[in-house]
Amino acid sequence: MAFFVRFWGTRGSIPTPGRTTNKYGGNTSCVEIRVDDTLFVCDGGTGLRELGVDLLRRDMPNITAHFLFSHMHWDHIQGFPFFTPAYIPVNTCNIYGTSAGDHRFHSLLSGQMRSDYFPVDFSELRSHILATDLDNGKRPIDGVRVRWFEQRHPGSSYAYSLEKNGVKVVYATDNEIDLTLARTFDEIQADLEKQREVPETLVEFVRGADLLIADAQYTDLEYPKHIGWGHPRATTVVDLAVLAGVKQLALFHHDPMHSDADVEAIVQQCRARAKLFSSPLFTFAAREGLELKLD
């Protein structure tokens, strides 16, 4: 048994194609997680289109995808109308809510395909698109334990933890952790090198992850101008990973204003911060096309 994680979209807010973003990619959030033969799709940003094309190239009689959406902001759903497997009758797309009877994500997905926004109606999707839920983490999916955690973001968002046979992957984007810290903003600014006190509930949710995929949109210098926008400092995410004993941290949801060089500079800052706390944490930037095997 192994987990395979592949990044199809790593950018935040808006697609950013171009020469300066070629290495880490310009597509918005979409991550494929495969556990044995079970396919999970975390978010449906523009990267979802390419995932769909790739799935059709694989030798599969049909495709069953389990969709876990962090939230319904445009950059996390805009690829769904372009997900080609959703138009093929033999395929199935399971759209999960968090608690029993929660079908809001399914409802909101159909809304973006109204004629006011999109030329093809949701009814044209011929696959089985099923509204279902995680029943507060009580319902395993093909033996995978899937739990969720509500995050700090305008309109709310959710992190997801996937676990099976001792392997754990956490997908946690669009979470302004900095607004949940024990110390005040001014206290943190006075000593940026002091480890930040992340809420214990979040630390426990992430605890022991083999891989944490986390929103790391802002630098320490940028964040004060974006308080309340729903995204954290990359260095605060490092503190979370260190406190939770995470093995690998994938910096995700790259700011649309950041070039590849900017992203690489953030990686170096984050690695230096983990070293500051004598942590063995390995930090890297998520990039389109990168695939990891965890077992």
N, C-alpha and C positions, 0 to 999 in steps of 0.2 A: 504494500500500500504506500502510495506517495501522493503528496500534493504537488500539482503543477500550477504555477502562477505566471500569467502572461499579461503584460501591460499593453493595452490598445489605445488608451488616451490618458495623458498625464497632466494636461494643462487645466488651469482653472479659469472660470468666468466666461471666456470667449475663445474660439479657435484662433490660433496664431501661426498660420503657415508662413514659411519664409526662410531665408538663408541663416538668420541668426538663431532660429529655433530648430534647426534641422536635426541636431543630435538627440535632444530629449523629446522633441515632438511638439506639434501644435494642436493635436486633437484633444477634445475635452474628455472628462473622466469616463473610463471604462476599463475594468480589470476582469480577466477571465481566471477563474479558479476551478481546476479539475481535481476531483478526488475519486480515484479509480475511474469509473465510467460516468460519474455524475458531474454535470456542468453547472457551475454557478457563475452568474454575471453580476458584478457589482457596478451599478450605475450604467446608464445608457446614453452617455454623451456622444459626440461625433465619432469617437473611436469605435463605437458599436457597429458602424457600417462596415468597417474593415474586418471586424470579427465575424460578422455574418458572411461576408465573401469567403473568408478562410474556412468557416465551418462547412460550406457547401463543397469545398475542395476535398474535404476529408471523406473517407469511405464509410459513410454512416447511412443506414437505411432510413433513419429519421432522427430528428434532433429534439431533445427535451432540455430546455434551459430554465434554470431557477433564478429569477431576477430578484436581487436585493438592492433596493434604491435607498440611498442616503436621504434624499429629499427630492422635491419636484422642481427645483429651479432649472431654468432653461438649459444650462450647460451640462446637466445631468440626465436629461431626457431627450434632447434634440436629435439623437441618433436613432431613436426607436422607429420612427416612420421609414427609415432607410435600412432596417434590419431585414434583409431579404428572406431569411428562414421564416419570418412571421407571415409571409404571403403564401406559404406552401402548406396544403391541407394536412399532410402527415406529421407535421411538427407540432410541438407543444411549448408554449411560453407560460410558466407559472409566475404570477406577479404576487409577491408576498407583502402583506401588512404585518404589523408587529404583534398585535394582540388578537384574541379570538373575535372574528367577525369584522376585522378592520380591512376594508376593501378600497380605501381612499386612493391608494397609489394607482390601482387599476382604473378608477374613475377619472383621475387627473390625466393619466396617459391618453385616454380617449379624447379628452378635451382639447389637447394641442393639435388634434387632427380635424377639428371642425373647419368648415370651408373658409371661415374668416382668416385662418392661419395657415392652412395647408390644402393642396388641391385633391388629395386622396383621403377619403373618409375612413375612419377606424374600422368600419364594417367590411372594407376591402381586404383586411388582413384575414386570410383564409385558414391560418393555423388555429389550433386550440389555444386561446388566450384565456387563462383561468385566473380568477380572483381567489386567492387563498391567504393564509396567514401562518405565522410562526407560533401562535398560541403561547406568547410570552416565553419562548424558548423551550417549551415542553414537547414540541413536535420535531423529532429528528427527521432529516431528509436523507434517505438511503444510508442510514447509520452515522451521518454527520450531525453533531450537535451544533445548532445555530442559535446564538443568543444575540440580543440587541441592547444598545445603551443609548439613551437620549442625550444629545449633545447641545452645546450652546451655539445657536446660529439663528439669524432672523427667520422666523417661521418654523424653527426647530429642524433638527436633522438627527440621523441615527448612525451609530457605529455598529458593525457586525463582527462577531467572533465565530469562527468555524473550527471545530475540533473533531479529530478522530484518531484513535490509536496513539494518543500522546503527542500528536502534531497539532499546532494551533496557529492560525493565521487571523489577524485582526485587520479589518478595513475600517478606517476612521478618518473620513475627510469632512471638511467644512465644520470645524469645531474651534470656536474661539476660547481655547483653554485659558488664555490670559485673563479673561473676565471671571474665572472661577477660582483663582488662586487665593491662598490664605492671606498673603501680604498685599498691601495696597500697591497701586501703580507707582506712586512716588517712592515707596520703600524699595521696590524692585529697581527703579531707575537709579537709586542711590548706590546700589551694589549689584550690578548686572551679573557678576560672577557667582553670586551666592545661589545655591540650588533652590529652585522655586517649589513651593509646597502645593503640589497638585492634589485635588480631592481624592481621598482614599478610595471612593467608589469607582472612579475611573481607573486608578492604579490597579485595583483588584480585577477589573474587567479585562485589562490588558495583560495582567500578570503572566509571566513565563512564555509569552508569545515567541514562536520561532521566527515570525515575521510580522512586523507592524507596518502597515501602509497608512501613512498619516499626512494630513494637510500640514504643509510647512511653508505657507505662502510668503510670510514677511520676515525681513531681517529685523534686528533690534532697532536699527535707525528708522526703518519704514513704519513700524507698527504704530508709534504714537500718532501718526497722521490718519490711521485707519481703524481706530478703536470703534467697536460696534459694527464693523463690516462683516464679522462672522468668521474670521480666520486668525490663526495664531502666529506667534513668532516661531521660527524654526528651532531656535534654541530652547524654547519652552517644551517643544515636542521631544527634544533630546532628554530633558529632565524627566519627562513622563516615562520614556523608554528605559532610562537608567533606574529609576525608582521601581519599575515593574519587572526588572530583570529580563528585558527583551533581548533576543539574540541578534536580530537584524532589523534595521529601521530603513524603510524606503520613503524618502522625502517625496511628496506628491502634491498635486494641485498647484503646479508652478504658476507664479504670477504671470499674467499675459504681457507685462512690461519687462519681464526678465529674459535676457538672452541666454544662450547656452553657457557663456562665460559667467554670467551672473549666477546661474544655478550651480556651477562648479565652485564658485567662491562660497556659496552658502554651504555646500557639502564640507568644504574645508573648515568653515567656522563650526559646524556641528561636530565634526570629528575632534576638533580641538576642545570643544566643550565636554564631550564624553571623556576625553583624556584627563581633563581638569578634575573629574570625579573618579579617576582611576577605574573606569568602566571598560569591559571588553567589548562593548556594543560596537557592531559594525554598521556604519551609516553610508548610504549611497542614494543617488537620485534616481527615481523611477524614470525610465525612458521607454518610448514606444518600441515594441518588438522584443524587449528583454523578457526572457522566460527563466523562471527559477524552479528547481526541483527541491522539495523539502520532504525528508523522511527520517 
